Amino acid sequence: MAVSVRSGARVSSELSEGGDALTIRVCGNFDFNLHRDFQRAYQNLSPAPRHYRIDLSETLHLDSAALGMLLLLRDHCLGDEDDVGQRQVELFNASDHVENILLVSNFDKIFTLR
């Protein structure tokens, strides 16, 4: 059974049954207004998941603040020196518009895009 947590009206997260994967869904515009809800979705999980999956299927647009939040998530994943290289962040189900923003920003070089 998966554990589902609603971090805000436009951000929700679901932790897999074994706790090794966290899926975060962002609905609507991914912008600075979601910064607290987005951080709450992944911080303070113990033990930290190995896989972070960001579902962008319902994301209409993302701005530079959203790109910064994704980088902060990556930094969070790299923060534990004992786990360097063990945690993965995947961005998936992006619309053509959102995927284009990620590609123009070279996020395909930093994250796995599916």
C-alpha positions in Angstrom: 0.0 0.0 0.0 1.3 3.5 -0.9 1.2 6.4 1.4 -0.3 9.5 -0.1 0.2 13.0 1.3 -1.5 16.2 0.1 1.0 19.0 0.6 -1.2 21.7 -0.9 -3.9 22.2 -3.4 -1.6 22.0 -6.3 1.2 19.7 -5.0 0.6 16.2 -3.9 3.0 13.4 -3.0 2.9 9.6 -2.8 5.5 7.5 -1.0 5.8 3.9 -2.3 4.9 1.0 0.1 8.6 0.2 0.7 9.5 3.9 1.1 12.1 3.8 -1.7 10.2 6.0 -4.2 8.5 9.3 -3.8 6.2 10.7 -6.6 5.4 14.4 -6.5 2.6 15.7 -8.7 2.4 19.4 -9.6 -0.9 20.7 -11.0 -1.3 24.0 -12.8 1.5 26.6 -13.0 4.7 25.5 -11.3 6.0 28.8 -9.9 7.3 30.4 -6.7 3.8 30.2 -5.1 4.4 26.4 -4.7 7.8 26.6 -3.2 6.8 25.7 0.4 4.4 23.0 -0.7 7.0 21.5 -3.0 9.7 21.5 -0.3 7.3 19.9 2.2 6.6 17.1 -0.2 10.1 15.8 0.0 11.8 17.1 3.1 11.8 15.3 6.5 11.3 11.8 5.1 13.3 9.2 7.1 14.8 7.3 5.6 15.1 9.3 2.5 13.7 7.6 -0.7 16.2 6.4 -3.4 14.0 7.6 -6.3 12.2 10.9 -6.6 9.7 11.1 -9.5 8.2 14.5 -10.4 5.0 13.9 -12.4 4.4 16.9 -14.7 1.4 15.6 -16.5 -0.9 18.3 -15.0 1.7 21.0 -15.0 0.7 23.8 -17.4 3.8 26.0 -17.2 7.0 26.3 -15.2 9.1 29.4 -14.6 12.6 30.1 -13.4 11.5 29.7 -9.7 10.3 26.1 -10.5 13.6 25.3 -12.2 15.3 26.6 -9.1 13.1 24.3 -6.9 14.0 21.3 -9.0 17.7 22.2 -8.5 17.1 22.5 -4.7 15.6 19.0 -4.8 18.6 17.7 -6.7 20.9 19.4 -4.0 18.7 17.7 -1.3 19.3 14.3 -2.9 23.1 15.0 -3.1 23.3 16.4 0.4 24.0 13.1 2.1 27.6 12.2 1.3 27.1 8.6 2.1 24.4 8.3 -0.6 26.0 10.3 -3.4 25.0 8.7 -6.7 22.4 6.5 -5.0 19.4 8.8 -5.3 17.8 9.6 -8.6 15.4 12.4 -9.7 13.2 11.7 -12.7 10.9 14.3 -14.4 8.2 12.6 -16.4 4.9 13.1 -18.3 5.7 16.7 -19.3 3.6 18.3 -22.0 5.4 19.5 -25.1 5.5 23.1 -23.7 6.9 22.1 -20.3 9.4 19.7 -21.9 10.6 22.4 -24.2 11.3 24.7 -21.2 13.3 21.9 -19.6 15.3 21.2 -22.7 16.0 24.9 -23.4 17.3 25.1 -19.8 19.5 22.0 -20.3 17.7 20.1 -17.6 17.9 17.0 -19.7 21.6 17.0 -18.7 20.9 17.2 -15.0 17.8 15.1 -14.6 16.3 12.0 -16.3 13.4 13.1 -18.5 10.8 10.6 -19.5 
